[in-house]
């Protein structure tokens, strides 16, 4: 997110979010809408800063 240093993984097809350190699986996920809404942000891709694919922090 632009104002935070969080690193998340987002599925471009279904807007599923996995937090840093979570295994990408159907069992552990959050949807983009409530994740961004929890920080007072609209669920827009423009509120995210893309990293290079496969980039690690």
C-alpha positions as CSV (number, residue, x, y, z in Angstrom):
1,X,0.0,0.0,0.0
2,X,1.3,3.4,-0.8
3,X,1.2,4.8,2.7
4,X,2.4,1.6,4.5
5,X,5.4,-0.6,4.3
6,X,3.4,-3.8,4.2
7,X,4.3,-6.3,1.6
8,X,1.4,-8.4,0.4
9,X,0.7,-10.7,-2.5
10,X,-2.5,-10.1,-4.5
11,X,-4.1,-12.4,-7.1
12,X,-4.7,-10.2,-10.2
13,X,-7.7,-12.4,-11.2
14,X,-9.7,-12.6,-7.9
15,X,-8.2,-9.9,-5.7
16,X,-7.2,-12.3,-3.0
17,X,-4.6,-11.0,-0.6
18,X,-1.9,-13.0,1.3
19,X,0.0,-11.1,3.9
20,X,3.8,-11.3,4.1
21,X,4.9,-14.6,5.5
22,X,1.6,-16.4,4.8
23,X,1.7,-19.4,2.5
24,X,-0.3,-18.8,-0.7
25,X,-3.1,-21.2,-0.3
26,X,-6.9,-21.3,-0.3
27,X,-6.9,-21.7,3.5
28,X,-5.0,-18.5,4.4
29,X,-6.2,-15.4,2.6
30,X,-8.0,-12.1,2.8
31,X,-10.0,-10.3,0.1
32,X,-8.6,-7.0,-1.2
33,X,-11.8,-5.0,-0.4
34,X,-11.9,-5.5,3.3
35,X,-8.1,-5.4,3.6
36,X,-7.8,-1.9,2.1
37,X,-11.1,-0.7,3.7
38,X,-9.6,-1.6,7.1
39,X,-7.0,1.1,6.5
40,X,-9.6,3.6,5.3
41,X,-8.7,3.1,1.6
42,X,-10.9,2.3,-1.4
43,X,-10.2,-1.1,-2.9
44,X,-8.4,0.3,-5.9
45,X,-5.2,-1.1,-7.6
46,X,-3.9,2.5,-7.6
47,X,-3.6,2.3,-3.8
48,X,-1.0,-0.4,-4.2
49,X,2.6,-0.2,-5.3
50,X,3.6,-3.1,-7.5
51,X,7.0,-4.8,-6.9
52,X,8.7,-6.8,-9.6
53,X,7.3,-10.3,-10.0
54,X,9.1,-12.6,-7.7
55,X,10.9,-9.8,-5.9
56,X,11.6,-10.4,-2.2
57,X,12.0,-7.7,0.4
